[in-house]
């Protein structure tokens, strides 16, 4: 059973920031990590991923740089900033509060 994309879509920034908390990385590897963590049940569309990178970079949450070409193709790497770490912490806190609220809203009296 797969989770509706709409449920996850609102958390794209949080998901990307979480992956960058583990270290600098580039788009393909971030998406691959998302696929692996969800056992192949979810992946970000390329357009969604790069739109999120631009939005996060514009907000000062991440910065980007070009990687070393000696390792193959030239890749643009993304790095979380201090603003991004603070944003991530806030988003995780918000998620925890929302999860509690949603759990309460979907409980039935029979439970």
C-alpha positions in Angstrom: 0.0 0.0 0.0 1.5 3.3 -1.0 0.9 6.6 0.8 -0.8 9.3 -1.2 1.7 11.7 -2.7 -0.5 14.6 -1.5 0.2 13.6 2.1 3.9 13.8 1.6 4.1 16.7 -0.9 3.7 19.3 1.8 6.8 18.0 3.5 9.2 18.1 0.6 11.4 20.8 2.2 11.6 18.9 5.5 12.5 15.7 3.7 15.3 17.4 1.7 16.7 19.2 4.7 16.7 15.9 6.6 18.8 14.3 3.9 21.2 17.2 4.0 21.5 17.0 7.8 23.4 13.7 7.0 25.9 15.6 4.8 26.3 17.5 1.5 24.8 15.7 -1.5 23.5 16.2 -5.0 20.0 15.7 -6.4 20.2 12.2 -7.8 21.7 10.8 -4.6 19.2 12.6 -2.4 16.3 11.2 -4.4 17.9 7.7 -4.3 18.2 8.0 -0.6 14.4 8.8 -0.4 13.6 5.8 -2.5 15.7 3.5 -0.4 14.2 4.8 2.9 10.7 4.2 1.5 11.6 0.8 0.0 10.9 2.2 -3.4 7.4 3.4 -2.6 8.2 7.1 -2.9 10.4 9.3 -5.0 10.4 13.0 -5.8 9.9 14.1 -9.3 12.9 15.8 -10.7 11.0 19.1 -11.3 9.8 19.0 -7.7 13.2 18.3 -6.3 15.0 21.1 -8.2 12.1 23.6 -7.5 12.5 22.8 -3.8 16.3 23.3 -4.1 15.8 26.7 -5.6 13.2 27.7 -3.0 15.4 26.5 -0.1 18.5 28.2 -1.5 16.5 31.4 -1.9 15.4 31.2 1.7 19.0 30.7 2.8 18.4 27.2 4.1 20.8 25.6 1.7 23.8 26.6 -0.4 25.1 24.9 -3.5 28.5 24.4 -5.1 30.0 22.5 -8.0 31.7 19.2 -7.1 35.0 18.0 -8.3 34.9 16.9 -12.0 37.6 14.3 -11.4 35.0 12.0 -10.0 33.0 11.9 -13.2 30.2 14.2 -14.3 30.2 17.7 -12.8 27.5 17.7 -10.1 25.9 20.5 -8.2 26.1 19.7 -4.4 23.8 21.1 -1.8 24.7 21.9 1.8 22.5 22.8 4.7 23.2 26.2 6.3 22.6 27.3 9.9 19.4 28.8 8.8 18.5 25.5 7.3 19.2 23.6 10.5 17.0 26.0 12.4 14.3 25.7 9.8 14.6 21.9 9.9 14.2 21.9 13.7 11.1 24.1 13.4 9.6 21.9 10.7 10.2 18.7 12.7 8.5 20.3 15.7 5.6 21.4 13.6 5.3 17.9 12.2 5.2 16.4 15.7 2.4 18.7 16.7 0.4 18.1 13.5 0.8 14.3 13.9 -0.6 14.4 17.4 -3.5 16.6 16.2 -4.3 14.3 13.2 -4.1 11.2 15.4 -6.7 12.8 17.7 -8.9 13.8 14.7 -9.0 10.3 13.1 -9.5 8.4 16.3 -13.0 6.9 16.7 -14.9 6.5 19.9 -14.7 2.7 19.4 -10.9 2.8 19.8 
